[in-house]
Amino acid sequence: MDGPRKISLGEWKQRYERLCASGVIDAGEVRRLGYYFEDGDRRLGKLEFDNSVEALRLWNMLLSEEERLARHRDEGKIIVGAMKDLGTVPVLAYAFDEMVAFYPDGAWWTPCVMQMSAGLLKIADSLGMDESFCPVRAMLGAFVNGKHFPRPDVLTCSAGAVCDDFSVIAQRLEGLGFAIHWWEVPYRREVEKREDAMSLPGGVRAAREQVDFVRGQLEGVLGMLEGAAGRKLDEEELAKSIREANRVRGLLRELRRVVFGAEVCPLGAVEMLVAEMLAIHYCSDRNMCVRVLEGLLELVRKRAARGAGVLDASAVKVFWVNPPADLRVMNLLEDCGARLCGTDYLFTHAIDAISEDVEPMEALARAAMADPMVGSSGQRAERIARDAEEFGAGAVIVSRVPGASHCAMEGTIIRDELKRRTSLKVLEIEVPSVIDADHESLRTRIEALVETVGSVKQI
């Protein structure tokens, strides 16, 4: 069997055929990546992939979600489209056996994955959501053309202390006739003196009155879901859903610990980004999600134990802030002599454990209030600094999302806070939806950062 390395789409074709012929994988169970390329996911032709069967299963899970949602619809499942909160409403939805949840927000990657061939941004343009808005405007196009996910039976969207662009886009969506159940998450302000404070996942605190408010909002969401299901949810069903969510989150935390802490990087940045995305809604299949993550974890543990990996041991450790619109930039990071060793993709609260020793609805309210985007950029920077130190990062890259209101100054604030709190080198860059035109300029800036960190390490 080949040792761990990164391979191209063309190389995966040959490897897939060998694995099928030897009986390692079943072609009826796991598709070749070329199938998705031929089906329109043209960006796969520009990526490099981990050569393991476990990584292939991960990609299959990600790229087959549209079919899975259609199958759920055929089976009579109630499909819940959860927007913006990234990790809270799906825990409620999956407490109902008759429901499945997904995030329409994920459509923001579609223009990149399909290399602009889907026309989603053009549809958004025609509806008044031009390039001055966050690329999540592609979601609007996906709802309109109906080609990328089935129309949800119910839609929720968090509002309040969230991205202004997203709120505007979701309101435009509602104006097109898509009914949305709105619920509010307030800005997580500093706890005042003599106020009752509560500890939240991730090491932050909030005033009890704010947590109580969010609990009331989530109870409204639960009531709406119960109406759609035609029955009341038992508290033990919700407690079980929280335990299952924590199982997924625990697997991801351990995966991050092993990969980011290994002497030699045992899994590439692209696969790690995809794996972390599973936290927010399990890619529409919680059981499959657990199996895929367990396989990846077993793989990286074995690789780490024998000092095997996909990158050179000298690769500079870099912590990445914000999800890049183009997955290819994660390959570029590694091509520049760096490795991923920590992340904040805007949903760290979906990886932190949900409390199991309090009432389930209060536990979910605390988890929602721990969202890094509803607090100050300074608080977010504090956690980034702490995590970067834990994983031994030598530098931090803050990637701005083009047009996103929450990134207009946030990246600069985080950069300045990290420089004040740490000795880490910090690079702030903007990553467009497709980086091809900016590839060389991005390479130059990342290489300069890597060289700077590398020269400091040698002193």
ABEGO torsion letter per residue (X at the ends): XBBBBBBBAAAAAAAAAAAAAAGABBAAABBBAAAAAAAGBAAAAABBBBABAAAAAAAAAAAAAAAAAAAAAAAGBBBBBBBGAGGAAAAAAAABAABBBBBAAAAAAAAAAAGGAAGAAAAAAAAGBBAABBAAAAAAAAAAAGAABBBBABBBBBBEBBBAAAAAAAAAAAAAGBBBBBBBBBBBBBBBBGBBBBBBBGGBBBBAAAAAAAAAAAAAAAAAAAAAAGBBBBAAAAAAAAAAAAAAAAAAAAAAAAAAABABBABBAAAAAAAAAAAAAGGGBAAAAAAAAAAAAAAAAAAAAAGBBABBAABBBBBBBEBBABAAAAAAAAAAGBBBAEBBAGAAAAABBBBAABBAAAAAAAAAAABAAABBAAAAAAAAAAAAAAAGBABBBBBBBBGBAAAAAAAAAAAAAAAAABABBBBBBBBBABAAAAAAAAAAAAAAAAAAAAAAAAX
